[in-house]
Amino acid sequence: MPTPPTISWSELTGRAVGVWGLGVEGRANLAKLGMLGVTPVLVDDNPPEGGLDGRAVLATAAGGLDALAGCEVVVKSPGISRYGSEAEALTAAGVALVGGLGLWLAEADRDRVVCITGTKGKSTTTAVAGHLLAGLGYRVVTGGNLGVPPWAPETPVEADFWVVEVSSYQATDITTAPPVVAVTSLHPDHLPWHRGDTETYYADKLSLCRRPGADLTVANGDSPLLRDRRAALGPRVEWVTAAEGDPSGWSAPLGLLGRHNLRNARIARACLVALGVPEAADDDALAKAATGFAHLESRLRPVGEVDGVLFVDDSLSTNVLPTLAAVDAFPGRRVAVLVGGQDRGIDYAPLAEGLAARLGPTLAVVVGSEIAPRLRTALEAVEGGVEVAEREDLDAATRAAFEWARPGGVVLLSPAAPSFDRYRDYRARSAAFNAALTRLLRG
């Protein structure tokens, strides 16, 4: 994939600019251009009726692509793949196809920025790093793929540090990296966006580590995939593993579940040390700063208990790696894990093998979904067997899991697949799970 040009936001003044995609980030792009006095062409795959704030929005397939081809620069939303035929046509026509995060990093004070990426764990690590910095008394902006875009008009301009979560989509828009980058995990995901190819996804995800300016990558040392790709991780690597633990207990006030989250907390700390935060080396200071951390929604979050059975919402676990990590957060306990969702081409044999190897009693409840037939086939094929049940919807699956998990077990919504076959997003799937729990509470 050709590297996009290095352009900053301020360099767009006076140029013919298009905004392609009007989701959360797209609207931030539009607002930023407004601050710069730029009136862009607006294009969206599904434009809102009547336009946006009184301005016309063209449909990509109905004149929008031609309009974008007449621009010098097109600021695209991350969800628009650079490998799509429309994006490739614009690039071939000489249009500079860029992203908001790349534009921001091109002129940011990158010595005070840390970018955190990874298939899973990046949101938690970003949130922990931001929370610790704030607890230590620093002015911090936590954003990117998590929270507000750093360039959005409502984002504070004055900050001591920026902690930025970067998706694989956004990584392909970046041409200049900060000295400190973190990678929390690596596993196949989002394959359709990345040409349907696993190695392309890996290369795109890790490209941030090799951009000009990158120096140190703080990486998950428990990941064989990352260890095997040391050469793709930039000049210097600091490996962080869960086995090193937390002897002083500084991370306990965070209230995170699972060994993988202990590692995420340690990665966050290592990033702060690399940024030159002196208090990051002080266990007592960090323990005080960790107090009051709010669990991110739908990320291994306890949401209730019925008859001694703990209900945990991990709806944002949309592939194999985080689901296995979530199950492992409850060693020795009975765990009924609810799985299923949209088919994104992921191999589910590792999920079946991981569940079969677990020491505690485990039930996989396959929820009726696009991926259900492939999931059930994978789960039933593993040697040694995995106990499997199947239910048509999440409500019935939650009830079946609850009956099996009694007494003292865990009902874990960790689907190993996206929600889009049945739900608007992971939050809607979480809401359905919580509604099922409410019905159980009412008897």
HELIX and SHEET records of a PDB file:
HELIX    1   1 TRP A    9  LEU A   12  5                                   4    
HELIX    2   2 VAL A   24  MET A   35  1                                  12    
HELIX    3   3 THR A   60  GLY A   64  3                                   5    
HELIX    4   4 LEU A   65  ALA A   69  1                                   5    
HELIX    5   5 SER A   85  ALA A   92  1                                   8    
HELIX    6   6 GLY A  100  LEU A  105  1                                   6    
HELIX    7   7 ARG A  110  ARG A  112  5                                   3    
HELIX    8   8 LYS A  122  GLY A  135  1                                  14    
HELIX    9   9 SER A  168  ALA A  171  1                                   4    
HELIX   10  10 THR A  198  LEU A  206  1                                   9    
HELIX   11  11 SER A  207  ARG A  210  5                                   4    
HELIX   12  12 PRO A  224  ASP A  228  1                                   5    
HELIX   13  13 ARG A  230  LEU A  233  5                                   4    
HELIX   14  14 ALA A  252  LEU A  254  5                                   3    
HELIX   15  15 ARG A  259  ALA A  274  1                                  16    
HELIX   16  16 PRO A  278  ALA A  281  5                                   4    
HELIX   17  17 ASP A  283  ALA A  290  1                                   8    
HELIX   18  18 VAL A  320  VAL A  327  1                                   8    
HELIX   19  19 ALA A  349  ALA A  357  1                                   9    
HELIX   20  20 ALA A  372  ALA A  381  1                                  10    
HELIX   21  21 LEU A  394  ALA A  405  1                                  12    
HELIX   22  22 TYR A  426  LEU A  441  1                                  16    
SHEET    1   A 5 LEU A  58  ALA A  59  0                                        
SHEET    2   A 5 VAL A  41  ASP A  44  1                                        
SHEET    3   A 5 VAL A  17  TRP A  20  1                                        
SHEET    4   A 5 VAL A  73  LYS A  76  1                                        
SHEET    5   A 5 ALA A  96  GLY A  99  1                                        
SHEET    1   B 6 VAL A 140  GLY A 144  0                                        
SHEET    2   B 6 PHE A 161  GLU A 165  1                                        
SHEET    3   B 6 VAL A 113  THR A 117  1                                        
SHEET    4   B 6 VAL A 180  VAL A 183  1                                        
SHEET    5   B 6 LEU A 216  ASN A 220  1                                        
SHEET    6   B 6 ARG A 236  VAL A 240  1                                        
SHEET    1   C 6 ARG A 301  VAL A 306  0                                        
SHEET    2   C 6 VAL A 309  ASP A 313 -1                                        
SHEET    3   C 6 VAL A 410  LEU A 413  1                                        
SHEET    4   C 6 VAL A 335  VAL A 339  1                                        
SHEET    5   C 6 THR A 362  VAL A 367  1                                        
SHEET    6   C 6 GLU A 387  ARG A 391  1                                        
END                                                                             
